[in-house]
């Protein structure tokens, strides 16, 4: 737990450092955006002195740690990807959660430490708020699960593709199968098509009139659609809360969260890693805020 606190504080330090770096470089070159080729070498040089414990937070093998830090900052609304490799710093905002004592600052510059606060954002400790205030739904738009199904149904068209595998939502669980012929009339599922380039495309599909109808799933929408299908078929998704010392708790999910919920959760809870985290540490006082984040996915705490 102490190790995670140290990793969190180092990460917060680097997030603040990189924002100031972008601002400094923008001023030096008299521009409003900075190319990642000017940013990454500086981060690489700093990270070369870091220990393995900190670097293991960036557990992805495809991209170097400095690039993952930049992507994390973009995901959390600290910086903005302007396109063509250019980044700019976003204005400071305050995110106001249901628990009134939890106002957090996104894209702030001066980190004030608080030993009882776990998260990638900065806890707002002042009584007076001088920055724009956003509700969680303003920070990260999250479509209602029931509405997703009606939208998907309008987008369906006959799917004339070879389906190598299917993900079904039956018997209270999510099941991957190659027996596509077993899919029943009127059943929703995820169809998987293997492309000639050795990759896979995913489609949300419905068997109707003995024909498979479907629509392509963008990568960023896949997890939310899976939650929508679970809700449609009455499959419950749960998370566990494990008490730790000093009022802290560990929260564990048995499946990945959509990027919007993950970004919100990261503000007030510290993830175990950057890529596909399923475990988080936070203070027990944040549980009411976490429940408000997760209720849109119909996630319930396992008692």
For each residue, the residues with C-beta under 8 A, 3 or more apart:
1: 4 5 244 245 248 281
2: 5 6
3: 6 7 53
4: 1 7 8 118 270 272 281
5: 1 2 8 9 115 118
6: 2 3 9 10 53 54
7: 3 4 10 11 53 54 57 270
8: 4 5 11 12 118 119 120 270
9: 5 6 12 13 113
10: 6 7 13 14 50 54
11: 7 8 14 15 54 57 69 120
12: 8 9 15 16 111 120 122
13: 9 10 16 17 111
14: 10 11 17 18 43 46 69
15: 11 12 18 19 69 72 73 76 78 120
16: 12 13 19 20 108 109 110 111
17: 13 14 20 21 46
18: 14 15 21 22 39 43 69 70 73 79
19: 15 16 22 23 73 78 79 89 107 109
20: 16 17 23 24 109
21: 17 18 24 25 39 42
22: 18 19 25 26 34 39 79 87 88 89
23: 19 20 26 27 89
24: 20 21 27 28
25: 21 22 28 29 34 38 39
26: 22 23 29 30 31 32 33 34 88
27: 23 24 30
28: 24 25
29: 25 26 34
30: 26 27
31: 26 34
32: 26 88
33: 26 82 86 87 88
34: 22 25 26 29 31 38 39 86 87 88
35: 38 39 85 86 87
36: 39 40 67 70 85 86 87
37: 40 41 85
38: 25 34 35 41 42
39: 18 21 22 25 34 35 36 42 43 66 70 87
40: 36 37 43 44 64 66 67 70
41: 37 38 44 45
42: 21 38 39 45 46
43: 14 18 39 40 46 47 65 66 69 70
44: 40 41 47 48 64 66
45: 41 42 48
46: 14 17 42 43 49 50
47: 43 44 50 55 65 66
48: 44 45
49: 46
50: 10 46 47 54 55
51: 54 55
52: 55 56
53: 3 6 7 56
54: 6 7 10 11 50 51 57
55: 47 50 51 52 58 65
56: 52 53 59 273
57: 7 11 54 273 274
58: 55 65 68 69 273 274 275
59: 56 273 274 275
60: 63 68 274 275
61:
62:
63: 60 67 68 71
64: 40 44 67 68
65: 43 47 55 58 68 69
66: 39 40 43 44 47 69 70
67: 36 40 63 64 70 71
68: 58 60 63 64 65 71 72 274 275
69: 11 14 15 18 43 58 65 66 72 73
70: 18 36 39 40 43 66 67 73 74 79 87
71: 63 67 68 74 75
72: 15 68 69 75 76 120 274
73: 15 18 19 69 70 76 78 79
74: 70 71 77 78 79 80 81 87
75: 71 72 259 262 263 266
76: 15 72 73 106 120 121 263 266 267
77: 74 90 93 106 107 139 263
78: 15 19 73 74 89 90 106 107
79: 18 19 22 70 73 74 87 88 89 90 107
80: 74 87 88 89 90
81: 74 86 87
82: 33 86 87 88
83: 86
84:
85: 35 36 37
86: 33 34 35 36 81 82 83
87: 22 33 34 35 36 39 70 74 79 80 81 82
88: 22 26 32 33 34 79 80 82
89: 19 22 23 78 79 80 107
90: 77 78 79 80 93 106 107
91: 107 131 132
92: 105 106 107 108 109 131
93: 77 90 105 106 107 131 132 133 134 139
94: 103 104 105 106 124 129 131 132 133 134
95: 103 104 105 106 121 133 134 135 136 139 267
96: 103 133 134 135
97: 102 103 104 136 268 289 292
98: 288 289 292
99: 102 285 286 288 289
100: 103
101: 285
102: 97 99 123 268 285 286 289
103: 94 95 96 97 100 123 124 129 133
104: 94 95 97 119 121 122 123 124 267 268
105: 92 93 94 95 108 121 122 123 124 131
106: 76 77 78 90 92 93 94 95 121 122 139 267
107: 19 77 78 79 89 90 91 92 93
108: 16 92 105 111 122
109: 16 19 20 92
110: 16
111: 12 13 16 108 122
112: 122 123 125
113: 9
114: 117 123 125
115: 5
116: 246 247 283
117: 114 123 268 283
118: 4 5 8 248 268 269 270 280 281 282 283 286
119: 8 104 123 266 267 268 269 270 282
120: 8 11 12 15 72 76 266 267 270
121: 76 95 104 105 106 266 267 268
122: 12 104 105 106 108 111 112
123: 102 103 104 105 112 114 117 119
124: 94 103 104 105 129
125: 112 114
126: 129
127:
128:
129: 94 103 124 126 133
130:
131: 91 92 93 94 105
132: 91 93 94
133: 93 94 95 96 103 129
134: 93 94 95 96 138 139
135: 95 96 138 139
136: 95 97 139 140 264 292 293
137: 140 141 142
138: 134 135
139: 77 93 95 106 134 135 136 263 264
140: 136 137 260 261 263 264
141: 137 260
142: 137 224 258 260 261 296
143: 147 148 151 224
144: 147 148 296
145: 148 149 224 227 228 231 232 296 297 298
146: 149 150 228 231
147: 143 144 150 151
148: 143 144 145 151 152 224 225 228
149: 145 146 152 153 188 228 229 232
150: 146 147 153 154
151: 143 147 148 154 155
152: 148 149 155 156 204 215 225 228
153: 149 150 156 206
154: 150 151
155: 151 152 215
156: 152 153 205 206 208 213 214 215
157: 213 214 215
158: 211 212 213
159: 163 191 203 205 212 213 214
160:
161: 191 193 203
162: 193 194
163: 159 166 180 191 192 193 205 212
164: 178 192 193 194 200
165: 176 177 178 180 192
166: 163 176 177 178 179 180 183 189 190 191 192 205
167: 174 175 176 177 189 190 192 226
168: 174 175 176 177 183 187 189
169: 173 174 175 188 189 229 230 232 233 235
170: 173 175 187 233
171: 175
172: 234 235 236
173: 169 170 235
174: 167 168 169 226 230 235
175: 167 168 169 170 171
176: 165 166 167 168
177: 165 166 167 168 180 182
178: 164 165 166
179: 166 182
180: 163 165 166 177 183 191
181:
182: 177 179
183: 166 168 180 187 189 207 212
184: 187 207
185: 207 208 209 210
186: 206 207 208
187: 168 170 183 184 206 207
188: 149 169 204 205 206 229 232 233
189: 166 167 168 169 183 204 205 206 207 229
190: 166 167 202 203 204 205 217 225 226 229
191: 159 161 163 166 180 202 203 204 205 212 214
192: 163 164 165 166 167 200 201 202 203
193: 161 162 163 164 200 201 202 203
194: 162 164 198 199 200
195: 198 199 200 201
196:
197:
198: 194 195
199: 194 195
200: 164 192 193 194 195
201: 192 193 195 216
202: 190 191 192 193 216 217 222
203: 159 161 190 191 192 193 214 215 216 217
204: 152 188 189 190 191 214 215 217 225 229
205: 156 159 163 166 188 189 190 191 212 213 214
206: 153 156 186 187 188 189 212 213 214
207: 183 184 185 186 187 189 210 211 212 213
208: 156 185 186 211 213
209: 185
210: 185 207
211: 158 207 208
212: 158 159 163 183 191 205 206 207
213: 156 157 158 159 205 206 207 208
214: 156 157 159 191 203 204 205 206
215: 152 155 156 157 203 204
216: 201 202 203
217: 190 202 203 204 221 222 225
218: 221 222
219: 222
220: 259
221: 217 218 224 225
222: 202 217 218 219 225 226
223: 226 227 256 257 258 259
224: 142 143 145 148 221 227 228 258 260 297
225: 148 152 190 204 217 221 222 228 229
226: 167 174 190 222 223 229 230 255
227: 145 223 224 230 231 237 258 297 298
228: 145 146 148 149 152 224 225 231 232
229: 149 169 188 189 190 204 225 226 232 233 235
230: 169 174 226 227 233 235 236 237 298
231: 145 146 227 228 234 235 298
232: 145 149 169 188 228 229
233: 169 170 188 229 230
234: 172 231
235: 169 172 173 174 229 230 231
236: 172 230 298 300
237: 227 230 254 255 297 298 299 300
238: 254 299 300 301 302
239: 251 252 253 254 294 299 300 301 302
240: 251 252 301 302
241: 249 250 251 287 301
242: 249 250 251 252
243: 248 249 284
244: 1 248 249 250 281
245: 1 248
246: 116
247: 116 283 284 285
248: 1 118 243 244 245 281 282 283 284
249: 241 242 243 244 281 282 283 284 287
250: 241 242 244 279 280 281
251: 239 240 241 242 269 279 280 281 282 290
252: 239 240 242 278 279 280
253: 239 256 257 278 279 299
254: 237 238 239 278
255: 226 237 278
256: 223 253 262 276 278
257: 223 253 261 262 265 297
258: 142 223 224 227 261 262 297
259: 75 220 223 262 263
260: 140 141 142 224 263 264
261: 140 142 257 258 264 265 293 294 296 297
262: 75 256 257 258 259 265 266 271 277
263: 75 76 77 139 140 259 260 266 267
264: 136 139 140 260 261 267 268 293
265: 257 261 262 268 269 271 280 290 293
266: 75 76 119 120 121 262 263 269 270 271
267: 76 95 104 106 119 120 121 263 264
268: 97 102 104 117 118 119 121 264 265 282 286 289 290
269: 118 119 251 265 266 280 281 282 286 290
270: 4 7 8 118 119 120 266 280 281 282
271: 262 265 266 274 277 279 280
272: 4 277 278 279 280 281
273: 56 57 58 59 276 277
274: 57 58 59 60 68 72 271 277
275: 58 59 60 68
276: 256 273
277: 262 271 272 273 274 280
278: 252 253 254 255 256 272
279: 250 251 252 253 271 272
280: 118 250 251 252 265 269 270 271 272 277
281: 1 4 118 244 248 249 250 251 269 270 272
282: 118 119 248 249 251 268 269 270 286 287 290
283: 116 117 118 247 248 249 286
284: 243 247 248 249 287
285: 99 101 102 247 288
286: 99 102 118 268 269 282 283 289 290
287: 241 249 282 284 290 291
288: 98 99 285 291 292
289: 97 98 99 102 268 286 292 293
290: 251 265 268 269 282 286 287 293 294
291: 287 288 294 295 301
292: 97 98 136 288 289 295
293: 136 261 264 265 289 290 296
294: 239 261 290 291 297 299
295: 291 292 298 299
296: 142 144 145 261 293
297: 145 224 227 237 257 258 261 294
298: 145 227 230 231 236 237 295
299: 237 238 239 253 294 295
300: 236 237 238 239
301: 238 239 240 241 291
302: 238 239 240
303:
